[in-house]
């Protein structure tokens, strides 16, 4: 069995961190929020608010950490071949765009949702939740594409 090089360890870490984040995001989109939407308001709002607060604290570290690992892959230190490098750069570009998109679209909504209580629900709160869910689905799809590109980059190197 061949020993893992530092570049291989970095590729593995980048894939693991981004893959776990994609899994978390996919869980929210496919399972978490659809289940919450079917629950009584007395359960739905406190849980949605708590999840928004928790993920609002975690994601500002998780998303950049994932992108930084990918950035390290494209630096000359790792010495990826041209095809692997291009795939990793494409994955990094998507991650960067997803992060910027997050700051503009879902994050402001998430911050508001994190403060909701049943007594303080704003007018149009369901529309705001739906808008967040659409933004989240778009971001999740983009991150999954970045994940696939990152995996392909390891196969190309």
VENBEL-V522983 format. One record per helix or strand of 3 or more residues. SS is the DSSP state (H for helix, E for strand). FROM is the first residue (numbers start at 1). TO is the last residue. If there is no record, write none. Layout:
ss:SS from:FROM to:TO
ss:SS from:FROM to:TO
This chain:
ss:H from:6 to:37
ss:H from:41 to:74
ss:H from:82 to:104
ss:H from:106 to:113
ss:H from:118 to:120
ss:H from:125 to:156
